[in-house]
Amino acid sequence: MEMTTHDRTIQLITVLDYNARQIAQVLGISTRGASYKLSREKGNQFTESDFEKFKNFIENLNKTAQQ
Protein backbone atom coordinates (compact mmCIF):
# COMPACT_ATOMS: atom_id res chain seq x y z
CA MET A 1 0.00 0.00 0.00
CA GLU A 2 1.33 3.41 -0.97
CA MET A 3 1.78 5.99 1.79
CA THR A 4 -0.24 9.18 1.53
CA THR A 5 1.34 12.60 1.81
CA HIS A 6 -0.20 12.87 5.28
CA ASP A 7 1.40 9.58 6.33
CA ARG A 8 4.83 10.57 4.97
CA THR A 9 4.64 13.88 6.84
CA ILE A 10 3.63 12.11 10.06
CA GLN A 11 6.63 9.82 9.59
CA LEU A 12 8.98 12.84 9.39
CA ILE A 13 7.37 14.40 12.46
CA THR A 14 7.79 11.13 14.36
CA VAL A 15 11.48 10.94 13.46
CA LEU A 16 11.96 14.53 14.63
CA ASP A 17 9.84 13.86 17.75
CA TYR A 18 8.11 17.23 17.26
CA ASN A 19 5.06 18.48 19.11
CA ALA A 20 2.26 20.68 17.72
CA ARG A 21 4.06 23.92 18.62
CA GLN A 22 7.22 22.88 16.79
CA ILE A 23 5.23 21.66 13.79
CA ALA A 24 3.40 24.99 13.68
CA GLN A 25 6.73 26.84 13.60
CA VAL A 26 8.04 24.78 10.68
CA LEU A 27 4.81 25.14 8.69
CA GLY A 28 4.06 28.74 9.64
CA ILE A 29 0.60 27.92 10.96
CA SER A 30 -1.13 28.13 14.33
CA THR A 31 -0.55 25.50 17.00
CA ARG A 32 -4.25 24.67 16.84
CA GLY A 33 -3.99 24.17 13.08
CA ALA A 34 -1.05 21.83 13.58
CA SER A 35 -3.01 19.90 16.22
CA TYR A 36 -5.95 19.54 13.84
CA LYS A 37 -3.66 18.20 11.13
CA LEU A 38 -2.00 15.75 13.53
CA SER A 39 -5.34 14.30 14.55
CA ARG A 40 -7.02 14.82 11.15
CA GLU A 41 -9.64 16.75 13.10
CA LYS A 42 -12.25 18.60 11.01
CA GLY A 43 -10.93 16.91 7.87
CA ASN A 44 -7.50 18.53 8.13
CA GLN A 45 -4.45 16.62 7.05
CA PHE A 46 -0.93 17.35 5.91
CA THR A 47 -0.53 18.36 2.27
CA GLU A 48 2.26 17.96 -0.26
CA SER A 49 3.29 21.54 0.55
CA ASP A 50 3.57 20.65 4.26
CA PHE A 51 5.69 17.61 3.39
CA GLU A 52 8.01 19.74 1.24
CA LYS A 53 8.39 22.29 4.05
CA PHE A 54 9.43 19.55 6.47
CA LYS A 55 11.77 18.00 3.92
CA ASN A 56 13.44 21.38 3.31
CA PHE A 57 13.62 21.99 7.06
CA ILE A 58 15.44 18.69 7.58
CA GLU A 59 17.82 19.43 4.70
CA ASN A 60 18.63 22.80 6.28
CA LEU A 61 19.24 21.12 9.65
CA ASN A 62 21.66 18.70 7.98
CA LYS A 63 23.52 21.53 6.22
CA THR A 64 23.80 23.46 9.48
CA ALA A 65 25.05 20.39 11.33
CA GLN A 66 27.74 19.78 8.71
CA GLN A 67 29.20 23.28 9.02
Biopython code that builds the backbone (N, CA, C, O; Angstrom):
import numpy as np
from Bio.PDB.StructureBuilder import StructureBuilder

atoms = [
    (1, "MET", "N", (0.842, -1.183, 0.000)),
    (1, "MET", "CA", (0.000, 0.000, 0.000)),
    (1, "MET", "C", (0.890, 1.251, 0.000)),
    (1, "MET", "O", (1.850, 1.347, 0.765)),
    (2, "GLU", "N", (0.557, 2.183, -0.856)),
    (2, "GLU", "CA", (1.330, 3.415, -0.967)),
    (2, "GLU", "C", (0.968, 4.380, 0.162)),
    (2, "GLU", "O", (-0.198, 4.530, 0.529)),
    (3, "MET", "N", (2.002, 5.029, 0.700)),
    (3, "MET", "CA", (1.783, 5.986, 1.785)),
    (3, "MET", "C", (1.232, 7.289, 1.211)),
    (3, "MET", "O", (1.649, 7.738, 0.144)),
    (4, "THR", "N", (0.299, 7.880, 1.931)),
    (4, "THR", "CA", (-0.236, 9.180, 1.525)),
    (4, "THR", "C", (0.734, 10.272, 1.949)),
    (4, "THR", "O", (1.648, 10.036, 2.739)),
    (5, "THR", "N", (0.526, 11.458, 1.419)),
    (5, "THR", "CA", (1.345, 12.601, 1.811)),
    (5, "THR", "C", (1.229, 12.847, 3.311)),
    (5, "THR", "O", (2.217, 13.160, 3.976)),
    (6, "HIS", "N", (0.017, 12.702, 3.837)),
    (6, "HIS", "CA", (-0.202, 12.874, 5.276)),
    (6, "HIS", "C", (0.657, 11.872, 6.056)),
    (6, "HIS", "O", (1.328, 12.241, 7.020)),
    (7, "ASP", "N", (0.633, 10.619, 5.637)),
    (7, "ASP", "CA", (1.401, 9.578, 6.327)),
    (7, "ASP", "C", (2.901, 9.837, 6.261)),
    (7, "ASP", "O", (3.605, 9.637, 7.251)),
    (8, "ARG", "N", (3.398, 10.280, 5.107)),
    (8, "ARG", "CA", (4.828, 10.574, 4.966)),
    (8, "ARG", "C", (5.228, 11.735, 5.868)),
    (8, "ARG", "O", (6.307, 11.723, 6.461)),
    (9, "THR", "N", (4.355, 12.741, 5.973)),
    (9, "THR", "CA", (4.642, 13.883, 6.843)),
    (9, "THR", "C", (4.635, 13.455, 8.304)),
    (9, "THR", "O", (5.497, 13.875, 9.075)),
    (10, "ILE", "N", (3.684, 12.636, 8.687)),
    (10, "ILE", "CA", (3.629, 12.105, 10.056)),
    (10, "ILE", "C", (4.906, 11.328, 10.362)),
    (10, "ILE", "O", (5.428, 11.408, 11.474)),
    (11, "GLN", "N", (5.406, 10.585, 9.394)),
    (11, "GLN", "CA", (6.632, 9.820, 9.588)),
    (11, "GLN", "C", (7.810, 10.759, 9.877)),
    (11, "GLN", "O", (8.612, 10.480, 10.769)),
    (12, "LEU", "N", (7.922, 11.861, 9.139)),
    (12, "LEU", "CA", (8.985, 12.836, 9.393)),
    (12, "LEU", "C", (8.844, 13.456, 10.783)),
    (12, "LEU", "O", (9.831, 13.620, 11.500)),
    (13, "ILE", "N", (7.623, 13.795, 11.152)),
    (13, "ILE", "CA", (7.365, 14.399, 12.464)),
    (13, "ILE", "C", (7.745, 13.424, 13.575)),
    (13, "ILE", "O", (8.292, 13.829, 14.600)),
    (14, "THR", "N", (7.457, 12.149, 13.372)),
    (14, "THR", "CA", (7.794, 11.126, 14.362)),
    (14, "THR", "C", (9.304, 11.003, 14.523)),
    (14, "THR", "O", (9.809, 10.889, 15.639)),
    (15, "VAL", "N", (10.022, 11.027, 13.398)),
    (15, "VAL", "CA", (11.484, 10.938, 13.456)),
    (15, "VAL", "C", (12.058, 12.143, 14.210)),
    (15, "VAL", "O", (12.989, 12.000, 15.001)),
    (16, "LEU", "N", (11.497, 13.324, 13.960)),
    (16, "LEU", "CA", (11.965, 14.533, 14.632)),
    (16, "LEU", "C", (11.487, 14.617, 16.080)),
    (16, "LEU", "O", (12.038, 15.381, 16.872)),
    (17, "ASP", "N", (10.464, 13.835, 16.426)),
    (17, "ASP", "CA", (9.843, 13.862, 17.750)),
    (17, "ASP", "C", (9.338, 15.267, 18.076)),
    (17, "ASP", "O", (9.583, 15.793, 19.162)),
    (18, "TYR", "N", (8.622, 15.868, 17.108)),
    (18, "TYR", "CA", (8.110, 17.231, 17.261)),
    (18, "TYR", "C", (6.698, 17.229, 17.824)),
    (18, "TYR", "O", (5.907, 16.318, 17.581)),
    (19, "ASN", "N", (6.408, 18.289, 18.589)),
    (19, "ASN", "CA", (5.057, 18.478, 19.108)),
    (19, "ASN", "C", (4.326, 19.492, 18.223)),
    (19, "ASN", "O", (4.899, 19.997, 17.257)),
    (20, "ALA", "N", (3.077, 19.787, 18.545)),
    (20, "ALA", "CA", (2.260, 20.681, 17.716)),
    (20, "ALA", "C", (2.868, 22.078, 17.594)),
    (20, "ALA", "O", (2.793, 22.689, 16.528)),
    (21, "ARG", "N", (3.464, 22.584, 18.659)),
    (21, "ARG", "CA", (4.065, 23.920, 18.617)),
    (21, "ARG", "C", (5.227, 23.964, 17.637)),
    (21, "ARG", "O", (5.359, 24.907, 16.856)),
    (22, "GLN", "N", (6.069, 22.935, 17.684)),
    (22, "GLN", "CA", (7.222, 22.876, 16.787)),
    (22, "GLN", "C", (6.787, 22.676, 15.336)),
    (22, "GLN", "O", (7.375, 23.255, 14.423)),
    (23, "ILE", "N", (5.773, 21.867, 15.131)),
    (23, "ILE", "CA", (5.226, 21.657, 13.789)),
    (23, "ILE", "C", (4.690, 22.974, 13.243)),
    (23, "ILE", "O", (4.926, 23.320, 12.085)),
    (24, "ALA", "N", (3.970, 23.702, 14.085)),
    (24, "ALA", "CA", (3.400, 24.991, 13.676)),
    (24, "ALA", "C", (4.498, 25.962, 13.247)),
    (24, "ALA", "O", (4.322, 26.710, 12.285)),
    (25, "GLN", "N", (5.620, 25.957, 13.948)),
    (25, "GLN", "CA", (6.729, 26.844, 13.597)),
    (25, "GLN", "C", (7.308, 26.487, 12.233)),
    (25, "GLN", "O", (7.587, 27.375, 11.428)),
    (26, "VAL", "N", (7.486, 25.211, 11.971)),
    (26, "VAL", "CA", (8.040, 24.778, 10.683)),
    (26, "VAL", "C", (7.089, 25.137, 9.547)),
    (26, "VAL", "O", (7.527, 25.600, 8.494)),
    (27, "LEU", "N", (5.791, 24.926, 9.753)),
    (27, "LEU", "CA", (4.814, 25.138, 8.690)),
    (27, "LEU", "C", (4.308, 26.570, 8.603)),
    (27, "LEU", "O", (3.701, 26.955, 7.604)),
    (28, "GLY", "N", (4.553, 27.361, 9.642)),
    (28, "GLY", "CA", (4.060, 28.735, 9.641)),
    (28, "GLY", "C", (2.550, 28.818, 9.824)),
    (28, "GLY", "O", (1.879, 29.659, 9.225)),
    (29, "ILE", "N", (2.030, 27.923, 10.667)),
    (29, "ILE", "CA", (0.596, 27.923, 10.960)),
    (29, "ILE", "C", (0.407, 27.998, 12.475)),
    (29, "ILE", "O", (1.376, 27.982, 13.235)),
    (30, "SER", "N", (-0.851, 28.080, 12.899)),
    (30, "SER", "CA", (-1.129, 28.129, 14.334)),
    (30, "SER", "C", (-0.919, 26.757, 14.962)),
    (30, "SER", "O", (-0.957, 25.730, 14.285)),
    (31, "THR", "N", (-0.696, 26.767, 16.273)),
    (31, "THR", "CA", (-0.550, 25.502, 17.003)),
    (31, "THR", "C", (-1.835, 24.692, 16.903)),
    (31, "THR", "O", (-1.792, 23.469, 16.772)),
    (32, "ARG", "N", (-2.963, 25.362, 16.963)),
    (32, "ARG", "CA", (-4.251, 24.669, 16.844)),
    (32, "ARG", "C", (-4.370, 24.013, 15.466)),
    (32, "ARG", "O", (-4.834, 22.879, 15.351)),
    (33, "GLY", "N", (-3.949, 24.731, 14.429)),
    (33, "GLY", "CA", (-3.988, 24.171, 13.081)),
    (33, "GLY", "C", (-3.111, 22.936, 12.963)),
    (33, "GLY", "O", (-3.487, 21.956, 12.320)),
    (34, "ALA", "N", (-1.944, 22.987, 13.584)),
    (34, "ALA", "CA", (-1.048, 21.828, 13.577)),
    (34, "ALA", "C", (-1.683, 20.663, 14.334)),
    (34, "ALA", "O", (-1.576, 19.513, 13.909)),
    (35, "SER", "N", (-2.336, 20.956, 15.440)),
    (35, "SER", "CA", (-3.007, 19.903, 16.218)),
    (35, "SER", "C", (-4.114, 19.251, 15.404)),
    (35, "SER", "O", (-4.275, 18.030, 15.423)),
    (36, "TYR", "N", (-4.881, 20.077, 14.685)),
    (36, "TYR", "CA", (-5.951, 19.544, 13.840)),
    (36, "TYR", "C", (-5.378, 18.619, 12.765)),
    (36, "TYR", "O", (-5.937, 17.559, 12.484)),
    (37, "LYS", "N", (-4.267, 19.029, 12.173)),
    (37, "LYS", "CA", (-3.661, 18.196, 11.130)),
    (37, "LYS", "C", (-3.119, 16.901, 11.711)),
    (37, "LYS", "O", (-3.242, 15.846, 11.089)),
    (38, "LEU", "N", (-2.521, 16.965, 12.893)),
    (38, "LEU", "CA", (-2.002, 15.754, 13.531)),
    (38, "LEU", "C", (-3.100, 14.732, 13.785)),
    (38, "LEU", "O", (-2.900, 13.532, 13.599)),
    (39, "SER", "N", (-4.253, 15.213, 14.209)),
    (39, "SER", "CA", (-5.344, 14.302, 14.550)),
    (39, "SER", "C", (-6.358, 14.137, 13.421)),
    (39, "SER", "O", (-7.348, 13.420, 13.560)),
    (40, "ARG", "N", (-6.095, 14.812, 12.300)),
    (40, "ARG", "CA", (-7.021, 14.818, 11.155)),
    (40, "ARG", "C", (-8.393, 15.345, 11.565)),
    (40, "ARG", "O", (-9.410, 15.007, 10.960)),
    (41, "GLU", "N", (-8.401, 16.180, 12.605)),
    (41, "GLU", "CA", (-9.640, 16.755, 13.095)),
    (41, "GLU", "C", (-10.219, 17.726, 12.069)),
    (41, "GLU", "O", (-9.482, 18.458, 11.409)),
    (42, "LYS", "N", (-11.528, 17.724, 11.944)),
    (42, "LYS", "CA", (-12.253, 18.602, 11.012)),
    (42, "LYS", "C", (-11.771, 18.423, 9.574)),
    (42, "LYS", "O", (-11.787, 19.369, 8.787)),
    (43, "GLY", "N", (-11.344, 17.214, 9.238)),
    (43, "GLY", "CA", (-10.929, 16.906, 7.874)),
    (43, "GLY", "C", (-9.562, 17.441, 7.479)),
    (43, "GLY", "O", (-9.171, 17.344, 6.316)),
    (44, "ASN", "N", (-8.831, 18.005, 8.434)),
    (44, "ASN", "CA", (-7.505, 18.533, 8.129)),
    (44, "ASN", "C", (-6.494, 17.407, 8.057)),
    (44, "ASN", "O", (-6.543, 16.451, 8.831)),
    (45, "GLN", "N", (-5.578, 17.540, 7.113)),
    (45, "GLN", "CA", (-4.453, 16.622, 7.046)),
    (45, "GLN", "C", (-3.285, 17.324, 6.378)),
    (45, "GLN", "O", (-3.451, 18.387, 5.781)),
    (46, "PHE", "N", (-2.111, 16.733, 6.478)),
    (46, "PHE", "CA", (-0.926, 17.348, 5.914)),
    (46, "PHE", "C", (-0.948, 17.230, 4.395)),
    (46, "PHE", "O", (-1.347, 16.204, 3.845)),
    (47, "THR", "N", (-0.515, 18.294, 3.729)),
    (47, "THR", "CA", (-0.529, 18.362, 2.270)),
    (47, "THR", "C", (0.876, 18.140, 1.711)),
    (47, "THR", "O", (1.846, 18.024, 2.460)),
    (48, "GLU", "N", (0.964, 18.085, 0.404)),
    (48, "GLU", "CA", (2.263, 17.960, -0.261)),
    (48, "GLU", "C", (3.142, 19.152, 0.087)),
    (48, "GLU", "O", (4.351, 18.999, 0.267)),
    (49, "SER", "N", (2.552, 20.328, 0.181)),
    (49, "SER", "CA", (3.288, 21.543, 0.551)),
    (49, "SER", "C", (3.870, 21.409, 1.960)),
    (49, "SER", "O", (5.016, 21.791, 2.194)),
    (50, "ASP", "N", (3.092, 20.871, 2.893)),
    (50, "ASP", "CA", (3.568, 20.648, 4.260)),
    (50, "ASP", "C", (4.742, 19.671, 4.259)),
    (50, "ASP", "O", (5.737, 19.881, 4.953)),
    (51, "PHE", "N", (4.615, 18.610, 3.477)),
    (51, "PHE", "CA", (5.685, 17.611, 3.390)),
    (51, "PHE", "C", (6.970, 18.253, 2.858)),
    (51, "PHE", "O", (8.056, 18.010, 3.384)),
    (52, "GLU", "N", (6.837, 19.063, 1.825)),
    (52, "GLU", "CA", (8.006, 19.736, 1.241)),
    (52, "GLU", "C", (8.658, 20.687, 2.242)),
    (52, "GLU", "O", (9.884, 20.788, 2.297)),
    (53, "LYS", "N", (7.837, 21.388, 3.037)),
    (53, "LYS", "CA", (8.388, 22.289, 4.050)),
    (53, "LYS", "C", (9.207, 21.515, 5.079)),
    (53, "LYS", "O", (10.284, 21.955, 5.480)),
    (54, "PHE", "N", (8.694, 20.361, 5.504)),
    (54, "PHE", "CA", (9.435, 19.547, 6.469)),
    (54, "PHE", "C", (10.705, 18.977, 5.845)),
    (54, "PHE", "O", (11.754, 18.935, 6.488)),
    (55, "LYS", "N", (10.609, 18.542, 4.601)),
    (55, "LYS", "CA", (11.775, 17.999, 3.919)),
    (55, "LYS", "C", (12.866, 19.067, 3.790)),
    (55, "LYS", "O", (14.040, 18.787, 4.034)),
    (56, "ASN", "N", (12.485, 20.278, 3.410)),
    (56, "ASN", "CA", (13.441, 21.385, 3.308)),
    (56, "ASN", "C", (14.018, 21.740, 4.676)),
    (56, "ASN", "O", (15.206, 22.040, 4.797)),
    (57, "PHE", "N", (13.175, 21.704, 5.698)),
    (57, "PHE", "CA", (13.615, 21.991, 7.062)),
    (57, "PHE", "C", (14.698, 21.000, 7.492)),
    (57, "PHE", "O", (15.714, 21.391, 8.066)),
    (58, "ILE", "N", (14.475, 19.723, 7.213)),
    (58, "ILE", "CA", (15.444, 18.689, 7.577)),
    (58, "ILE", "C", (16.742, 18.870, 6.789)),
    (58, "ILE", "O", (17.832, 18.721, 7.341)),
    (59, "GLU", "N", (16.624, 19.187, 5.509)),
    (59, "GLU", "CA", (17.824, 19.428, 4.700)),
    (59, "GLU", "C", (18.635, 20.597, 5.263)),
    (59, "GLU", "O", (19.864, 20.541, 5.316)),
    (60, "ASN", "N", (17.940, 21.648, 5.680)),
    (60, "ASN", "CA", (18.633, 22.804, 6.282)),
    (60, "ASN", "C", (19.294, 22.433, 7.607)),
    (60, "ASN", "O", (20.394, 22.901, 7.901)),
    (61, "LEU", "N", (18.638, 21.601, 8.402)),
    (61, "LEU", "CA", (19.241, 21.123, 9.650)),
    (61, "LEU", "C", (20.525, 20.344, 9.360)),
    (61, "LEU", "O", (21.532, 20.512, 10.047)),
    (62, "ASN", "N", (20.478, 19.498, 8.343)),
    (62, "ASN", "CA", (21.656, 18.699, 7.978)),
    (62, "ASN", "C", (22.797, 19.600, 7.514)),
    (62, "ASN", "O", (23.949, 19.377, 7.887)),
    (63, "LYS", "N", (22.493, 20.608, 6.711)),
    (63, "LYS", "CA", (23.515, 21.528, 6.224)),
    (63, "LYS", "C", (24.141, 22.291, 7.390)),
    (63, "LYS", "O", (25.359, 22.462, 7.438)),
    (64, "THR", "N", (23.320, 22.745, 8.319)),
    (64, "THR", "CA", (23.800, 23.461, 9.484)),
    (64, "THR", "C", (24.683, 22.578, 10.354)),
    (64, "THR", "O", (25.706, 23.025, 10.873)),
    (65, "ALA", "N", (24.284, 21.333, 10.507)),
    (65, "ALA", "CA", (25.047, 20.395, 11.330)),
    (65, "ALA", "C", (26.396, 20.049, 10.711)),
    (65, "ALA", "O", (27.341, 19.717, 11.427)),
    (66, "GLN", "N", (26.491, 20.124, 9.395)),
    (66, "GLN", "CA", (27.742, 19.782, 8.708)),
    (66, "GLN", "C", (28.741, 20.919, 8.712)),
    (66, "GLN", "O", (29.918, 20.706, 8.420)),
    (67, "GLN", "N", (28.303, 22.111, 9.033)),
    (67, "GLN", "CA", (29.197, 23.279, 9.024)),
    (67, "GLN", "C", (30.050, 23.326, 10.254)),
    (67, "GLN", "O", (30.859, 24.241, 10.410)),
]
sb = StructureBuilder()
sb.init_structure("model")
sb.init_model(0)
sb.init_chain("A")
sb.init_seg("    ")
for serial, (resi, resn, name, xyz) in enumerate(atoms, 1):
    if name == "N":
        sb.init_residue(resn, " ", resi, " ")
    sb.init_atom(name, np.array(xyz, "f"), 0.0, 1.0, " ", f" {name:<3s}", serial, name[0])
structure = sb.get_structure()
